[in-house]
Amino acid sequence: SPTSVLDRIDPDDLYPTYGDDSTIVDDAPTSGRLYLKAEKGDSHVMWGDFRNRIDGTRYMNNARNLYGGQLVYRSPETTEQGERRAEVTAYAAQPDSLPQRDELRGTGGSAYFLKRQDILPGTETLRVEIVDPTSGRVISSRQLVAGEDYRIDYIQGTVILTDPLSSSSSGGSVVSGGAGGSYDVNLVAQYEYEPTLKDIDGTAVGGRVETWLPGDRV
């Protein structure tokens, strides 16, 4: 759809501007074929895209964009401080990210295309490995540093190396400097990506219950 690229941008990561005062409002946010929502007061049950946020606790803060079912119940009764006497949040949804490992043979160039797109920013780990093609043994390995050794387009899944990477090595330098080495040179990328519906196998579940007892919040 015309808005598919904009849909893939997380507004918490970027501050997109469109050149004027226009805004985009999605009244039925869903990455699947179905969107349903039933509301009563401040409570609701829904199926579609939602942002699950669990924060305000001492040991856990969690915010995730999910697709699935969500139940939010807020009691109409309040405490003397004006807070809800009971709040319940529960969800069952498809996981918002999946792990991926790519092993790309050096080409002598600087541009490499990961197998997945919509990479979660900050989840990637890139390294260069020199490998014995006969035994598969890793002769040496060097981890790359973002901003110094490479740049990455998280939406397109494109990696641009600062220095071109040779396809082979004699066991020393991995920077492109001519073929003829006896070892293979690979770019190994590990990361998490936002899956499409066909990539997902499994369900993420969770919830939170808060209630006020006399004098205490539980």
C-alpha positions as CSV (number, residue, x, y, z in Angstrom):
1,S,0.0,0.0,0.0
2,P,1.1,3.6,-0.4
3,T,1.7,3.9,3.4
4,S,3.6,0.6,3.8
5,V,7.0,2.3,4.2
6,L,5.6,4.8,6.7
7,D,4.0,1.9,8.6
8,R,7.4,0.3,9.1
9,I,8.9,3.4,10.8
10,D,8.7,3.4,14.6
11,P,7.9,6.9,15.7
12,D,9.8,6.3,19.0
13,D,13.0,5.9,17.0
14,L,12.5,8.8,14.6
15,Y,10.7,12.1,14.4
16,P,9.3,12.0,10.9
17,T,8.1,15.2,9.2
18,Y,6.2,15.4,6.0
19,G,7.0,18.9,4.9
20,D,3.7,20.4,6.1
21,D,1.2,20.0,8.9
22,S,-0.4,16.9,7.6
23,T,-1.0,13.9,9.8
24,I,-1.8,10.2,9.2
25,V,-4.4,8.6,11.5
26,D,-5.0,4.9,11.3
27,D,-8.4,4.1,12.9
28,A,-8.0,0.4,12.5
29,P,-4.3,-0.5,13.0
30,T,-3.6,-4.1,12.0
31,S,-0.8,-5.9,10.2
32,G,-3.2,-8.9,9.6
33,R,-6.6,-9.1,7.9
34,L,-8.7,-8.5,10.9
35,Y,-9.2,-5.7,13.3
36,L,-11.8,-5.7,16.1
37,K,-12.2,-3.6,19.2
38,A,-15.0,-3.5,21.8
39,E,-14.9,-0.8,24.5
40,K,-16.7,-0.1,27.7
41,G,-15.6,2.9,29.7
42,D,-11.8,2.8,29.9
43,S,-11.7,-1.0,29.4
44,H,-11.5,-2.8,26.1
45,V,-11.0,-6.1,24.3
46,M,-9.3,-6.0,20.9
47,W,-7.7,-7.9,18.1
48,G,-5.1,-6.1,15.9
49,D,-2.0,-4.1,16.4
50,F,-1.3,-2.7,19.8
51,R,1.6,-1.3,21.8
52,N,2.0,-3.4,25.0
53,R,3.6,-1.3,27.6
54,I,4.6,-2.6,31.1
55,D,6.4,-0.1,33.1
56,G,6.4,1.6,36.5
57,T,7.7,-1.5,38.2
58,R,10.9,-1.8,40.0
59,Y,12.3,-4.8,38.1
60,M,10.8,-4.6,34.6
61,N,10.0,-2.1,31.9
62,N,8.8,-3.4,28.7
63,A,7.3,-1.8,25.6
64,R,6.5,-3.9,22.5
65,N,4.5,-3.5,19.3
66,L,2.4,-6.7,18.9
67,Y,-0.3,-8.1,16.7
68,G,-2.9,-10.3,18.4
69,G,-5.5,-10.1,21.2
70,Q,-5.4,-7.7,24.1
71,L,-7.6,-7.3,27.2
72,V,-7.4,-4.2,29.3
73,Y,-9.7,-3.8,32.3
74,R,-9.8,-0.7,34.5
75,S,-12.2,-0.8,37.4
76,P,-14.6,2.2,37.6
77,E,-13.9,2.4,41.4
78,T,-11.0,4.6,42.4
79,T,-8.9,5.2,45.5
80,E,-8.8,8.4,47.5
81,Q,-5.7,9.3,45.5
82,G,-7.8,9.0,42.3
83,E,-6.1,5.8,41.0
84,R,-8.0,2.8,39.7
85,R,-8.7,0.2,42.4
86,A,-7.9,-2.6,40.0
87,E,-6.2,-2.8,36.6
88,V,-5.7,-5.9,34.5
89,T,-3.8,-6.2,31.2
90,A,-3.4,-9.5,29.3
91,Y,-2.4,-10.4,25.8
92,A,-1.7,-13.3,23.5
93,A,0.1,-12.2,20.3
94,Q,2.5,-13.1,17.6
95,P,6.1,-12.3,18.6
96,D,7.3,-8.9,17.5
97,S,10.8,-10.1,16.5
98,L,12.7,-13.2,15.4
99,P,16.4,-14.0,15.5
100,Q,18.4,-14.4,12.3
101,R,22.0,-15.3,11.4
102,D,23.4,-14.6,7.9
103,E,26.7,-15.8,6.6
104,L,27.7,-13.8,3.5
105,R,30.8,-14.6,1.4
106,G,33.1,-11.6,0.8
107,T,32.7,-10.2,-2.7
108,G,35.6,-7.7,-2.9
109,G,33.0,-4.9,-2.4
110,S,31.5,-2.9,0.4
111,A,27.8,-3.4,0.0
112,Y,26.0,-6.5,1.5
113,F,22.4,-7.3,1.6
114,L,21.0,-9.2,4.6
115,K,18.4,-11.9,4.1
116,R,15.8,-10.0,6.1
117,Q,14.5,-6.5,6.2
118,D,13.0,-4.4,9.1
119,I,15.9,-5.0,11.4
120,L,15.4,-4.0,15.0
121,P,17.9,-1.2,15.6
122,G,20.8,-2.1,17.9
123,T,20.2,-5.8,17.8
124,E,22.8,-6.5,15.1
125,T,26.3,-8.0,15.7
126,L,28.6,-8.1,12.7
127,R,31.9,-9.8,12.4
128,V,34.4,-10.9,9.7
129,E,35.6,-14.5,9.8
130,I,38.4,-16.2,8.0
131,V,37.4,-19.8,7.5
132,D,39.3,-22.9,6.3
133,P,37.1,-24.0,3.3
134,T,38.0,-27.7,3.8
135,S,37.4,-28.2,7.5
136,G,35.1,-25.2,8.2
137,R,37.3,-24.2,11.1
138,V,37.4,-20.5,11.9
139,I,41.0,-19.3,11.6
140,S,40.3,-15.8,12.9
141,S,37.4,-13.5,13.7
142,R,37.0,-9.8,14.2
143,Q,33.9,-8.0,15.4
144,L,32.9,-4.9,13.6
145,V,31.9,-1.6,15.2
146,A,28.9,0.3,14.1
147,G,29.7,3.8,12.7
148,E,33.4,2.9,12.4
149,D,33.5,-0.3,10.4
150,Y,30.0,-0.2,8.8
151,R,26.7,1.6,8.3
152,I,23.3,-0.2,8.2
153,D,19.9,0.6,6.7
154,Y,17.6,-1.1,9.2
155,I,14.5,-0.9,7.0
156,Q,16.2,-2.3,3.8
157,G,18.6,-4.6,5.5
158,T,21.6,-3.2,3.7
159,V,25.1,-3.1,5.2
160,I,27.8,-0.7,3.9
161,L,31.3,-1.6,5.1
162,T,33.9,1.2,5.5
163,D,36.5,-1.0,3.8
164,P,35.7,-3.5,1.0
165,L,35.9,-7.2,2.0
166,S,37.9,-9.7,0.0
167,S,36.5,-13.1,-0.9
168,S,39.7,-14.9,0.1
169,S,42.7,-14.5,2.4
170,S,46.0,-16.0,3.0
171,G,45.3,-15.9,6.7
172,G,46.2,-12.3,7.5
173,S,44.3,-9.2,6.2
174,V,40.6,-9.5,5.4
175,V,40.5,-6.2,3.5
176,S,40.1,-6.5,-0.2
177,G,43.6,-6.6,-1.7
178,G,43.4,-9.2,-4.4
179,A,42.3,-12.8,-4.8
180,G,44.3,-16.0,-4.5
181,G,44.2,-16.7,-0.7
182,S,43.6,-20.2,0.6
183,Y,40.9,-19.2,3.1
184,D,37.4,-18.0,2.7
185,V,36.4,-14.6,4.1
186,N,32.8,-14.3,5.4
187,L,30.7,-11.5,6.8
188,V,28.6,-13.0,9.6
189,A,25.6,-11.0,10.8
190,Q,23.3,-11.9,13.8
191,Y,20.3,-9.7,14.4
192,E,16.6,-9.6,15.2
193,Y,14.0,-8.5,12.7
194,E,10.2,-7.8,12.6
195,P,8.6,-10.8,10.9
196,T,5.8,-11.0,8.5
197,L,2.8,-13.2,9.3
198,K,4.2,-16.2,7.3
199,D,7.5,-16.1,9.2
200,I,5.8,-16.6,12.6
201,D,5.5,-19.9,14.4
202,G,4.4,-19.5,18.1
203,T,2.7,-17.1,20.4
204,A,3.9,-14.5,23.0
205,V,1.7,-14.2,26.1
206,G,1.9,-12.0,29.1
207,G,-0.1,-9.9,31.5
208,R,-0.1,-7.7,34.6
209,V,-2.5,-7.2,37.5
210,E,-2.6,-4.3,39.9
211,T,-4.9,-3.9,42.8
212,W,-5.2,-1.8,45.9
213,L,-5.6,-3.4,49.3
214,P,-6.3,-1.3,52.3
215,G,-3.3,1.0,52.6
216,D,-1.2,-0.9,50.0
217,R,-0.8,-1.2,46.3
218,V,-0.1,-4.8,45.0
